[in-house]
Amino acid sequence: MVAANEGQTGLEASALWPRVQQWATELGFSQIGVADIDLGSAETGLQDWLAAGFNGSMHYMSRHGMTRARPAELVNGTLRVLTARMDYLPRTEPSDGPQPGAADGDWQAIEWQRLRSPEQATVSIYARGRDYHKVLRQRLQTLADRIAQAVGPFGHRVFTDSAPVLEVELATHSGLGWRGKHTLTLHREAGSMFFLGEIYLDLPLPLTEGLDAHCGSCTACIDVCPTQAIVAPYRLDARRCISYLTIEHDGAIPEEFRAAMGNRIYGCDDCQLACPWNKYAQRSTLPDFDVRAPLGDATLLELWRWSEADFLRHTEGSAIRRIGHARWQRNLAVAMGNALRSDAAVDIHAALRGALAEARDGASELLREHIDWALAQQLEAVSAAHPAPATPAR
């Protein structure tokens, strides 16, 4: 934490807050709030979740223990946590013109159609533009710098999904939304299509009030999950989640989940697409989250043909780059296998089979196993559609 200057009082916290809100708006944040550092009520749930092994191979989540629920232990001297949300729904779809302001629901229809097109590659919406870690971190630091200009040096540290921070808990405590049954933050005027970021600080800013939950009896997110990863309301088993499997998991994807992945090659948005509140999702005002051409409407074959150098070039500045080319190909192989099970055109099937077979001999052991699985899918689909006649009883 940057050292605080005890001798400089600057503006009173209550007078400072309206200015901070204005600066945040100028920097592209949709809303900011201030949370207290008492997150003790979240500790039992966190302990139970970790004890159940729902974090999978994300061992860093258990390594930090209860530090996530104790901001002052993570950053000494923390008095408040400034929370921020930033909309990321792209300003435009790949095939249409500018759509400023609130989304009208068409974006959801476009995404569902993409998922129904087996030869297309589906990348989670948040990852189609610039790496959000970089965008939010830079803008949060700029916000902290502006505060320092007004009050003098103060203790602070900026976070964006990069440390043991209970982001959703802090967001709900500070009025940025409520926790949905899919475990993401929801807001009545913005749905869930936004990123969260925080500034831990030693300024006694006025607290902002939390919001009541408005999920009611709705279970749309639970019902739609392809792998039933939402095992109970507000409880996610990451080991079953397609986002975890395609991004965090570095080994073989369990066969029981491969068919359910469909054409999703990086992340999954289904629980957000199904959520009624996302009809109010707001489009981003920033060009950073505009869809990068290769990621918006590419086919599986186009992405499969990328060499590692191509992958690194196309994903420069993208969150996708961190999974590496090997996981990228693993995910694509599964999606291509699912396309071979589909009723896609004969020429598409032939091209997919050819591309997979051509890559098999030079593939790693891990990738070869996924290629073999993929190539077997068309045979399984044919067998299922045309079962062998039963042998007459003698």
C-alpha positions as a LaTeX table, in Angstrom:
\begin{tabular}{lrrr}
\hline
Residue & $x$ (\AA) & $y$ (\AA) & $z$ (\AA) \\
\hline
Met1 & 0.00 & 0.00 & 0.00 \\
Val2 & 1.23 & 3.48 & $-0.84$ \\
Ala3 & 2.18 & 5.28 & 2.35 \\
Ala4 & $-0.38$ & 7.76 & 3.63 \\
Asn5 & 0.52 & 11.35 & 4.42 \\
Glu6 & $-0.90$ & 11.86 & 7.90 \\
Gly7 & $-0.11$ & 15.56 & 7.86 \\
Gln8 & $-2.28$ & 16.45 & 4.89 \\
Thr9 & $-6.04$ & 16.37 & 5.47 \\
Gly10 & $-7.21$ & 17.65 & 2.06 \\
Leu11 & $-10.96$ & 17.51 & 1.45 \\
Glu12 & $-13.30$ & 16.02 & 4.02 \\
Ala13 & $-14.45$ & 12.55 & 2.97 \\
Ser14 & $-18.08$ & 13.59 & 2.59 \\
Ala15 & $-17.15$ & 16.48 & 0.31 \\
Leu16 & $-14.73$ & 14.34 & $-1.66$ \\
Trp17 & $-17.18$ & 11.59 & $-2.59$ \\
Pro18 & $-19.25$ & 13.49 & $-5.20$ \\
Arg19 & $-16.05$ & 14.45 & $-6.97$ \\
Val20 & $-14.82$ & 10.86 & $-6.93$ \\
Gln21 & $-18.09$ & 9.76 & $-8.52$ \\
Gln22 & $-17.68$ & 12.33 & $-11.27$ \\
Trp23 & $-14.10$ & 11.27 & $-11.96$ \\
Ala24 & $-15.17$ & 7.63 & $-12.11$ \\
Thr25 & $-17.83$ & 8.45 & $-14.70$ \\
Glu26 & $-15.27$ & 10.33 & $-16.78$ \\
Leu27 & $-13.03$ & 7.26 & $-16.68$ \\
Gly28 & $-15.75$ & 4.98 & $-18.04$ \\
Phe29 & $-17.01$ & 3.36 & $-14.86$ \\
Ser30 & $-20.75$ & 2.75 & $-14.73$ \\
Gln31 & $-21.04$ & 2.99 & $-10.96$ \\
Ile32 & $-18.86$ & 3.10 & $-7.87$ \\
Gly33 & $-19.59$ & 2.40 & $-4.22$ \\
Val34 & $-17.86$ & 2.14 & $-0.87$ \\
Ala35 & $-17.87$ & $-1.00$ & 1.27 \\
Asp36 & $-16.91$ & $-1.55$ & 4.88 \\
Ile37 & $-14.16$ & $-4.08$ & 5.53 \\
Asp38 & $-16.24$ & $-6.38$ & 7.73 \\
Leu39 & $-16.94$ & $-9.40$ & 5.53 \\
Gly40 & $-17.16$ & $-11.88$ & 8.39 \\
Ser41 & $-20.60$ & $-13.06$ & 7.29 \\
Ala42 & $-19.02$ & $-14.51$ & 4.14 \\
Glu43 & $-16.39$ & $-16.63$ & 5.86 \\
Thr44 & $-18.51$ & $-19.70$ & 6.60 \\
Gly45 & $-19.77$ & $-19.92$ & 3.02 \\
Leu46 & $-16.24$ & $-19.55$ & 1.67 \\
Gln47 & $-14.92$ & $-22.24$ & 4.01 \\
Asp48 & $-17.70$ & $-24.64$ & 3.03 \\
Trp49 & $-17.14$ & $-23.99$ & $-0.69$ \\
Leu50 & $-13.42$ & $-24.69$ & $-0.41$ \\
Ala51 & $-14.00$ & $-27.74$ & 1.79 \\
Ala52 & $-16.28$ & $-29.20$ & $-0.89$ \\
Gly53 & $-13.44$ & $-28.88$ & $-3.41$ \\
Phe54 & $-15.54$ & $-26.68$ & $-5.67$ \\
Asn55 & $-12.46$ & $-24.60$ & $-6.54$ \\
Gly56 & $-11.03$ & $-27.52$ & $-8.51$ \\
Ser57 & $-7.39$ & $-26.97$ & $-9.44$ \\
Met58 & $-7.53$ & $-23.28$ & $-8.51$ \\
His59 & $-5.39$ & $-23.97$ & $-5.45$ \\
Tyr60 & $-4.56$ & $-20.30$ & $-5.01$ \\
Met61 & $-8.10$ & $-19.83$ & $-3.72$ \\
Ser62 & $-7.48$ & $-22.10$ & $-0.73$ \\
Arg63 & $-3.87$ & $-21.03$ & $-0.30$ \\
His64 & $-4.91$ & $-17.57$ & 0.84 \\
Gly65 & $-7.45$ & $-18.94$ & 3.32 \\
Met66 & $-9.74$ & $-16.35$ & 4.87 \\
Thr67 & $-7.63$ & $-13.41$ & 3.68 \\
Arg68 & $-10.27$ & $-12.92$ & 0.99 \\
Ala69 & $-12.82$ & $-12.05$ & 3.65 \\
Arg70 & $-10.46$ & $-9.82$ & 5.63 \\
Pro71 & $-9.39$ & $-6.80$ & 3.56 \\
Ala72 & $-7.29$ & $-5.30$ & 6.35 \\
Glu73 & $-5.19$ & $-8.47$ & 6.46 \\
Leu74 & $-4.58$ & $-8.35$ & 2.73 \\
Val75 & $-3.64$ & $-4.65$ & 2.79 \\
Asn76 & $-2.64$ & $-3.26$ & 6.16 \\
Gly77 & $-4.35$ & $-0.03$ & 7.09 \\
Thr78 & $-7.39$ & $-0.51$ & 4.86 \\
Leu79 & $-10.45$ & 1.35 & 6.17 \\
Arg80 & $-12.73$ & 1.18 & 3.14 \\
Val81 & $-12.96$ & $-0.55$ & $-0.22$ \\
Leu82 & $-13.98$ & 1.55 & $-3.18$ \\
Thr83 & $-15.82$ & $-0.76$ & $-5.57$ \\
Ala84 & $-16.41$ & $-0.12$ & $-9.26$ \\
Arg85 & $-18.27$ & $-1.74$ & $-12.12$ \\
Met86 & $-17.65$ & $-1.25$ & $-15.82$ \\
Asp87 & $-20.03$ & $-2.45$ & $-18.55$ \\
Tyr88 & $-18.40$ & $-4.66$ & $-21.18$ \\
Leu89 & $-21.13$ & $-5.55$ & $-23.66$ \\
Pro90 & $-19.48$ & $-4.41$ & $-26.93$ \\
Arg91 & $-20.64$ & $-1.17$ & $-28.49$ \\
Thr92 & $-21.45$ & $-3.07$ & $-31.68$ \\
Glu93 & $-21.97$ & $-6.63$ & $-32.79$ \\
Pro94 & $-19.54$ & $-7.87$ & $-35.45$ \\
Ser95 & $-22.14$ & $-7.52$ & $-38.21$ \\
Asp96 & $-24.07$ & $-4.40$ & $-37.27$ \\
Gly97 & $-23.66$ & $-0.71$ & $-36.64$ \\
Pro98 & $-23.32$ & 1.33 & $-33.47$ \\
Gln99 & $-25.90$ & 0.63 & $-30.78$ \\
Pro100 & $-25.28$ & 3.17 & $-28.03$ \\
Gly101 & $-26.99$ & 3.02 & $-24.67$ \\
Ala102 & $-29.01$ & 0.14 & $-23.31$ \\
Ala103 & $-29.03$ & $-3.10$ & $-25.23$ \\
Asp104 & $-32.42$ & $-4.02$ & $-26.61$ \\
Gly105 & $-32.15$ & $-7.77$ & $-26.21$ \\
Asp106 & $-31.00$ & $-8.53$ & $-29.77$ \\
Trp107 & $-27.52$ & $-9.32$ & $-28.53$ \\
Gln108 & $-28.89$ & $-12.30$ & $-26.61$ \\
Ala109 & $-30.62$ & $-13.65$ & $-29.70$ \\
Ile110 & $-27.37$ & $-13.30$ & $-31.65$ \\
Glu111 & $-25.49$ & $-15.26$ & $-29.00$ \\
Trp112 & $-28.07$ & $-18.06$ & $-28.85$ \\
Gln113 & $-27.92$ & $-18.34$ & $-32.63$ \\
Arg114 & $-24.12$ & $-18.56$ & $-32.49$ \\
Leu115 & $-24.40$ & $-21.47$ & $-30.04$ \\
Arg116 & $-26.77$ & $-23.22$ & $-32.45$ \\
Ser117 & $-24.22$ & $-22.97$ & $-35.29$ \\
Pro118 & $-21.85$ & $-25.89$ & $-34.58$ \\
Glu119 & $-19.20$ & $-24.86$ & $-37.10$ \\
Gln120 & $-18.86$ & $-21.42$ & $-35.48$ \\
Ala121 & $-16.49$ & $-20.76$ & $-32.57$ \\
Thr122 & $-17.97$ & $-19.17$ & $-29.46$ \\
Val123 & $-15.73$ & $-17.06$ & $-27.25$ \\
Ser124 & $-17.23$ & $-15.57$ & $-24.10$ \\
Ile125 & $-18.33$ & $-12.00$ & $-24.74$ \\
Tyr126 & $-16.06$ & $-10.47$ & $-22.12$ \\
Ala127 & $-12.94$ & $-11.88$ & $-23.84$ \\
Arg128 & $-13.58$ & $-10.62$ & $-27.36$ \\
Gly129 & $-11.99$ & $-7.24$ & $-26.72$ \\
Arg130 & $-8.99$ & $-5.95$ & $-24.80$ \\
Asp131 & $-7.91$ & $-7.69$ & $-21.60$ \\
Tyr132 & $-10.18$ & $-6.28$ & $-18.91$ \\
His133 & $-7.48$ & $-6.62$ & $-16.27$ \\
Lys134 & $-5.45$ & $-3.98$ & $-18.07$ \\
Val135 & $-8.38$ & $-1.68$ & $-18.79$ \\
Leu136 & $-9.77$ & $-1.60$ & $-15.26$ \\
Arg137 & $-6.44$ & $-1.59$ & $-13.47$ \\
Gln138 & $-5.19$ & 1.42 & $-15.41$ \\
Arg139 & $-8.40$ & 3.37 & $-14.92$ \\
Leu140 & $-8.67$ & 2.50 & $-11.23$ \\
Gln141 & $-5.11$ & 3.70 & $-10.73$ \\
Thr142 & $-5.93$ & 6.92 & $-12.56$ \\
Leu143 & $-8.91$ & 7.37 & $-10.24$ \\
Ala144 & $-6.64$ & 6.83 & $-7.23$ \\
Asp145 & $-4.20$ & 9.38 & $-8.62$ \\
Arg146 & $-6.97$ & 11.97 & $-8.94$ \\
Ile147 & $-8.02$ & 11.34 & $-5.36$ \\
Ala148 & $-4.41$ & 11.86 & $-4.27$ \\
Gln149 & $-4.29$ & 15.16 & $-6.13$ \\
Ala150 & $-7.28$ & 16.31 & $-4.07$ \\
Val151 & $-6.34$ & 14.99 & $-0.62$ \\
Gly152 & $-2.63$ & 14.37 & $-0.79$ \\
Pro153 & $-0.88$ & 10.97 & $-0.66$ \\
Phe154 & $-3.00$ & 8.22 & 0.84 \\
Gly155 & $-2.65$ & 4.48 & 1.34 \\
His156 & $-4.24$ & 2.45 & $-1.44$ \\
Arg157 & $-3.95$ & $-0.62$ & $-3.65$ \\
Val158 & $-5.82$ & $-1.43$ & $-6.85$ \\
Phe159 & $-7.29$ & $-4.85$ & $-7.68$ \\
Thr160 & $-9.04$ & $-6.34$ & $-10.70$ \\
Asp161 & $-9.69$ & $-10.06$ & $-10.41$ \\
Ser162 & $-6.02$ & $-10.46$ & $-9.55$ \\
Ala163 & $-5.74$ & $-11.14$ & $-5.80$ \\
Pro164 & $-7.61$ & $-12.85$ & $-2.94$ \\
Val165 & $-10.53$ & $-10.42$ & $-3.00$ \\
Leu166 & $-14.22$ & $-11.27$ & $-2.47$ \\
Glu167 & $-15.33$ & $-9.06$ & $-5.33$ \\
Val168 & $-19.00$ & $-10.02$ & $-5.40$ \\
Glu169 & $-19.32$ & $-9.72$ & $-1.64$ \\
Leu170 & $-17.79$ & $-6.23$ & $-1.70$ \\
Ala171 & $-19.99$ & $-5.26$ & $-4.64$ \\
Thr172 & $-23.15$ & $-6.36$ & $-2.84$ \\
His173 & $-22.15$ & $-4.63$ & 0.40 \\
Ser174 & $-21.60$ & $-1.36$ & $-1.46$ \\
Gly175 & $-24.75$ & $-1.28$ & $-3.60$ \\
Leu176 & $-23.32$ & $-2.27$ & $-6.97$ \\
Gly177 & $-25.89$ & $-5.05$ & $-7.14$ \\
Trp178 & $-26.88$ & $-8.30$ & $-5.48$ \\
Arg179 & $-25.53$ & $-11.83$ & $-5.80$ \\
Gly180 & $-27.49$ & $-13.77$ & $-8.39$ \\
Lys181 & $-28.17$ & $-17.48$ & $-8.11$ \\
His182 & $-25.40$ & $-18.00$ & $-10.70$ \\
Thr183 & $-23.07$ & $-16.28$ & $-8.15$ \\
Leu184 & $-22.46$ & $-13.23$ & $-10.37$ \\
Thr185 & $-23.40$ & $-9.68$ & $-9.40$ \\
Leu186 & $-26.75$ & $-8.45$ & $-10.76$ \\
His187 & $-28.11$ & $-4.92$ & $-11.04$ \\
Arg188 & $-31.67$ & $-3.98$ & $-11.98$ \\
Glu189 & $-30.48$ & $-1.44$ & $-14.55$ \\
Ala190 & $-27.48$ & $-3.32$ & $-15.91$ \\
Gly191 & $-27.96$ & $-7.06$ & $-15.54$ \\
Ser192 & $-24.63$ & $-8.79$ & $-15.03$ \\
Met193 & $-22.61$ & $-7.83$ & $-18.09$ \\
Phe194 & $-19.99$ & $-5.83$ & $-16.26$ \\
Phe195 & $-16.56$ & $-6.19$ & $-14.69$ \\
Leu196 & $-15.73$ & $-5.43$ & $-11.07$ \\
Gly197 & $-12.68$ & $-3.70$ & $-9.64$ \\
Glu198 & $-11.61$ & $-2.36$ & $-6.26$ \\
Ile199 & $-9.37$ & 0.17 & $-4.57$ \\
Tyr200 & $-8.43$ & $-0.74$ & $-1.01$ \\
Leu201 & $-7.80$ & 2.57 & 0.74 \\
Asp202 & $-7.18$ & 4.14 & 4.12 \\
Leu203 & $-9.61$ & 7.02 & 3.60 \\
Pro204 & $-12.85$ & 6.96 & 5.65 \\
Leu205 & $-15.11$ & 7.55 & 2.66 \\
Pro206 & $-18.87$ & 7.44 & 3.38 \\
Leu207 & $-20.36$ & 3.97 & 2.97 \\
Thr208 & $-22.92$ & 3.33 & 0.23 \\
Glu209 & $-25.94$ & 1.14 & 0.96 \\
Gly210 & $-26.40$ & $-2.38$ & $-0.33$ \\
Leu211 & $-29.35$ & $-3.44$ & $-2.50$ \\
Asp212 & $-32.09$ & $-6.00$ & $-1.95$ \\
Ala213 & $-31.94$ & $-9.15$ & $-4.08$ \\
His214 & $-34.48$ & $-9.48$ & $-6.89$ \\
Cys215 & $-34.07$ & $-13.02$ & $-8.21$ \\
Gly216 & $-37.25$ & $-14.23$ & $-6.52$ \\
Ser217 & $-38.24$ & $-17.75$ & $-7.53$ \\
Cys218 & $-36.46$ & $-17.56$ & $-10.91$ \\
Thr219 & $-34.11$ & $-20.46$ & $-11.68$ \\
Ala220 & $-33.35$ & $-19.67$ & $-15.32$ \\
Cys221 & $-29.58$ & $-19.65$ & $-14.81$ \\
Ile222 & $-29.63$ & $-22.95$ & $-12.94$ \\
Asp223 & $-31.87$ & $-24.63$ & $-15.49$ \\
Val224 & $-29.89$ & $-23.54$ & $-18.55$ \\
Cys225 & $-26.37$ & $-24.47$ & $-17.38$ \\
Pro226 & $-25.08$ & $-27.07$ & $-19.88$ \\
Thr227 & $-23.12$ & $-28.99$ & $-17.24$ \\
Gln228 & $-25.32$ & $-28.34$ & $-14.19$ \\
Ala229 & $-22.44$ & $-26.47$ & $-12.57$ \\
Ile230 & $-24.80$ & $-24.38$ & $-10.43$ \\
Val231 & $-25.43$ & $-27.15$ & $-7.95$ \\
Ala232 & $-27.73$ & $-25.03$ & $-5.77$ \\
Pro233 & $-28.80$ & $-21.39$ & $-5.73$ \\
Tyr234 & $-25.72$ & $-19.22$ & $-5.11$ \\
Arg235 & $-23.43$ & $-22.27$ & $-5.19$ \\
Leu236 & $-21.18$ & $-23.07$ & $-8.16$ \\
Asp237 & $-19.04$ & $-26.18$ & $-8.58$ \\
Ala238 & $-16.23$ & $-24.75$ & $-10.70$ \\
Arg239 & $-15.12$ & $-28.25$ & $-11.68$ \\
Arg240 & $-18.27$ & $-28.58$ & $-13.79$ \\
Cys241 & $-18.25$ & $-25.04$ & $-15.20$ \\
Ile242 & $-17.32$ & $-24.64$ & $-18.88$ \\
Ser243 & $-15.53$ & $-21.39$ & $-18.11$ \\
Tyr244 & $-13.31$ & $-23.22$ & $-15.64$ \\
Leu245 & $-12.79$ & $-26.20$ & $-17.95$ \\
Thr246 & $-11.77$ & $-24.10$ & $-20.95$ \\
Ile247 & $-9.69$ & $-21.50$ & $-19.10$ \\
Glu248 & $-8.42$ & $-22.61$ & $-15.69$ \\
His249 & $-8.19$ & $-26.39$ & $-16.15$ \\
Asp250 & $-4.91$ & $-27.44$ & $-17.75$ \\
Gly251 & $-5.35$ & $-31.17$ & $-18.20$ \\
Ala252 & $-7.70$ & $-33.34$ & $-20.20$ \\
Ile253 & $-11.28$ & $-32.14$ & $-20.20$ \\
Pro254 & $-13.40$ & $-34.85$ & $-18.54$ \\
Glu255 & $-15.34$ & $-36.75$ & $-21.19$ \\
Glu256 & $-18.59$ & $-36.35$ & $-19.28$ \\
Phe257 & $-18.54$ & $-32.61$ & $-20.04$ \\
Arg258 & $-17.24$ & $-32.56$ & $-23.62$ \\
Ala259 & $-20.52$ & $-32.92$ & $-25.48$ \\
Ala260 & $-22.10$ & $-30.23$ & $-23.29$ \\
Met261 & $-19.37$ & $-27.78$ & $-24.29$ \\
Gly262 & $-20.81$ & $-27.53$ & $-27.79$ \\
Asn263 & $-18.86$ & $-24.90$ & $-29.72$ \\
Arg264 & $-17.75$ & $-22.96$ & $-26.63$ \\
Ile265 & $-13.97$ & $-22.68$ & $-26.87$ \\
Tyr266 & $-13.28$ & $-20.01$ & $-24.24$ \\
Gly267 & $-15.68$ & $-19.42$ & $-21.38$ \\
Cys268 & $-19.45$ & $-19.69$ & $-21.32$ \\
Asp269 & $-22.20$ & $-17.07$ & $-21.08$ \\
Asp270 & $-25.30$ & $-19.27$ & $-20.91$ \\
Cys271 & $-26.32$ & $-18.37$ & $-17.36$ \\
Gln272 & $-26.12$ & $-14.69$ & $-18.28$ \\
Leu273 & $-27.93$ & $-15.13$ & $-21.59$ \\
Ala274 & $-30.82$ & $-16.79$ & $-19.77$ \\
Cys275 & $-31.08$ & $-14.21$ & $-16.99$ \\
Pro276 & $-34.14$ & $-11.95$ & $-17.41$ \\
Trp277 & $-32.28$ & $-9.00$ & $-15.89$ \\
Asn278 & $-29.84$ & $-8.94$ & $-18.78$ \\
Lys279 & $-32.46$ & $-7.42$ & $-21.02$ \\
Tyr280 & $-31.28$ & $-4.27$ & $-19.25$ \\
Ala281 & $-27.58$ & $-4.91$ & $-19.91$ \\
Gln282 & $-25.79$ & $-1.74$ & $-20.92$ \\
Arg283 & $-23.39$ & $-1.48$ & $-23.83$ \\
Ser284 & $-19.90$ & $-0.30$ & $-23.04$ \\
Thr285 & $-18.93$ & 3.26 & $-23.90$ \\
Leu286 & $-15.29$ & 2.24 & $-24.38$ \\
Pro287 & $-13.63$ & 1.06 & $-27.61$ \\
Asp288 & $-11.47$ & $-1.28$ & $-25.50$ \\
Phe289 & $-14.25$ & $-3.86$ & $-25.43$ \\
Asp290 & $-15.08$ & $-3.70$ & $-29.13$ \\
Val291 & $-14.97$ & $-7.16$ & $-30.70$ \\
Arg292 & $-11.64$ & $-8.01$ & $-32.26$ \\
Ala293 & $-12.23$ & $-9.31$ & $-35.77$ \\
Pro294 & $-10.85$ & $-12.86$ & $-35.41$ \\
Leu295 & $-12.84$ & $-13.51$ & $-32.23$ \\
Gly296 & $-16.32$ & $-12.31$ & $-33.15$ \\
Asp297 & $-17.45$ & $-14.58$ & $-35.96$ \\
Ala298 & $-14.65$ & $-17.02$ & $-36.78$ \\
Thr299 & $-15.27$ & $-20.65$ & $-37.59$ \\
Leu300 & $-13.68$ & $-23.50$ & $-35.69$ \\
Leu301 & $-11.61$ & $-24.39$ & $-38.74$ \\
Glu302 & $-10.24$ & $-20.87$ & $-39.09$ \\
Leu303 & $-9.06$ & $-20.84$ & $-35.50$ \\
Trp304 & $-7.75$ & $-24.42$ & $-35.65$ \\
Arg305 & $-5.40$ & $-23.41$ & $-38.46$ \\
Trp306 & $-3.64$ & $-20.85$ & $-36.27$ \\
Ser307 & $-0.04$ & $-21.69$ & $-35.52$ \\
Glu308 & 1.28 & $-20.76$ & $-32.10$ \\
Ala309 & 2.71 & $-17.58$ & $-33.65$ \\
Asp310 & $-0.72$ & $-16.77$ & $-35.11$ \\
Phe311 & $-2.32$ & $-17.38$ & $-31.73$ \\
Leu312 & 0.09 & $-15.05$ & $-29.97$ \\
Arg313 & $-0.37$ & $-12.36$ & $-32.61$ \\
His314 & $-4.17$ & $-12.48$ & $-32.64$ \\
Thr315 & $-4.46$ & $-12.59$ & $-28.84$ \\
Glu316 & $-1.97$ & $-9.85$ & $-28.05$ \\
Gly317 & $-3.53$ & $-7.65$ & $-25.37$ \\
Ser318 & $-6.35$ & $-10.18$ & $-24.88$ \\
Ala319 & $-7.27$ & $-12.19$ & $-21.79$ \\
Ile320 & $-7.29$ & $-15.27$ & $-24.02$ \\
Arg321 & $-3.53$ & $-15.29$ & $-24.44$ \\
Arg322 & $-2.91$ & $-16.54$ & $-20.91$ \\
Ile323 & $-4.38$ & $-20.00$ & $-21.59$ \\
Gly324 & $-1.71$ & $-20.65$ & $-24.21$ \\
His325 & $-1.90$ & $-22.31$ & $-27.61$ \\
Ala326 & $-2.02$ & $-25.86$ & $-26.21$ \\
Arg327 & $-5.25$ & $-25.32$ & $-24.23$ \\
Trp328 & $-6.67$ & $-23.32$ & $-27.13$ \\
Gln329 & $-6.20$ & $-26.30$ & $-29.47$ \\
Arg330 & $-7.55$ & $-28.71$ & $-26.84$ \\
Asn331 & $-10.73$ & $-26.66$ & $-26.57$ \\
Leu332 & $-11.07$ & $-26.40$ & $-30.34$ \\
Ala333 & $-10.65$ & $-30.15$ & $-30.76$ \\
Val334 & $-13.59$ & $-30.77$ & $-28.41$ \\
Ala335 & $-15.74$ & $-28.23$ & $-30.25$ \\
Met336 & $-14.81$ & $-29.76$ & $-33.60$ \\
Gly337 & $-15.82$ & $-33.17$ & $-32.30$ \\
Asn338 & $-19.16$ & $-31.76$ & $-31.26$ \\
Ala339 & $-19.57$ & $-30.25$ & $-34.73$ \\
Leu340 & $-18.95$ & $-33.71$ & $-36.21$ \\
Arg341 & $-21.88$ & $-35.00$ & $-34.14$ \\
Ser342 & $-24.12$ & $-32.28$ & $-35.55$ \\
Asp343 & $-26.14$ & $-32.02$ & $-38.74$ \\
Ala344 & $-23.69$ & $-29.56$ & $-40.29$ \\
Ala345 & $-23.17$ & $-29.79$ & $-44.03$ \\
Val346 & $-21.26$ & $-32.76$ & $-45.45$ \\
Asp347 & $-18.43$ & $-30.55$ & $-46.73$ \\
Ile348 & $-17.99$ & $-29.03$ & $-43.25$ \\
His349 & $-17.76$ & $-32.50$ & $-41.73$ \\
Ala350 & $-15.17$ & $-33.50$ & $-44.31$ \\
Ala351 & $-13.08$ & $-30.39$ & $-43.67$ \\
Leu352 & $-13.21$ & $-30.91$ & $-39.91$ \\
Arg353 & $-12.19$ & $-34.55$ & $-40.17$ \\
Gly354 & $-9.36$ & $-33.70$ & $-42.52$ \\
Ala355 & $-8.00$ & $-30.91$ & $-40.33$ \\
Leu356 & $-8.08$ & $-33.06$ & $-37.21$ \\
Ala357 & $-6.48$ & $-36.07$ & $-38.88$ \\
Glu358 & $-3.74$ & $-33.94$ & $-40.41$ \\
Ala359 & $-2.78$ & $-32.51$ & $-37.02$ \\
Arg360 & $-2.89$ & $-35.79$ & $-35.12$ \\
Asp361 & 0.59 & $-37.18$ & $-35.75$ \\
Gly362 & 2.41 & $-34.04$ & $-34.63$ \\
Ala363 & 0.15 & $-33.38$ & $-31.65$ \\
Ser364 & 1.07 & $-33.70$ & $-28.00$ \\
Glu365 & $-0.27$ & $-36.70$ & $-26.11$ \\
Leu366 & $-2.94$ & $-34.52$ & $-24.50$ \\
Leu367 & $-4.08$ & $-32.99$ & $-27.77$ \\
Arg368 & $-3.97$ & $-36.33$ & $-29.60$ \\
Glu369 & $-6.38$ & $-37.82$ & $-27.08$ \\
His370 & $-8.83$ & $-34.98$ & $-27.69$ \\
Ile371 & $-8.40$ & $-35.30$ & $-31.46$ \\
Asp372 & $-9.13$ & $-39.03$ & $-31.28$ \\
Trp373 & $-12.23$ & $-38.33$ & $-29.22$ \\
Ala374 & $-13.33$ & $-35.71$ & $-31.73$ \\
Leu375 & $-12.86$ & $-38.01$ & $-34.73$ \\
Ala376 & $-14.89$ & $-40.71$ & $-33.00$ \\
Gln377 & $-17.89$ & $-38.45$ & $-32.54$ \\
Gln378 & $-19.21$ & $-38.71$ & $-36.08$ \\
Leu379 & $-19.09$ & $-42.50$ & $-35.92$ \\
Glu380 & $-20.95$ & $-42.44$ & $-32.62$ \\
Ala381 & $-23.56$ & $-40.09$ & $-34.07$ \\
Val382 & $-24.08$ & $-42.36$ & $-37.08$ \\
Ser383 & $-24.33$ & $-45.43$ & $-34.85$ \\
Ala384 & $-26.90$ & $-43.71$ & $-32.66$ \\
Ala385 & $-28.97$ & $-42.67$ & $-35.68$ \\
His386 & $-28.74$ & $-46.09$ & $-37.36$ \\
Pro387 & $-28.45$ & $-48.77$ & $-34.69$ \\
Ala388 & $-27.57$ & $-52.26$ & $-35.82$ \\
Pro389 & $-30.59$ & $-54.56$ & $-36.14$ \\
Ala390 & $-31.23$ & $-56.83$ & $-33.23$ \\
Thr391 & $-30.09$ & $-60.41$ & $-33.60$ \\
Pro392 & $-33.14$ & $-62.74$ & $-33.77$ \\
Ala393 & $-33.55$ & $-65.03$ & $-30.81$ \\
Arg394 & $-32.81$ & $-68.66$ & $-31.51$ \\
\hline
\end{tabular}
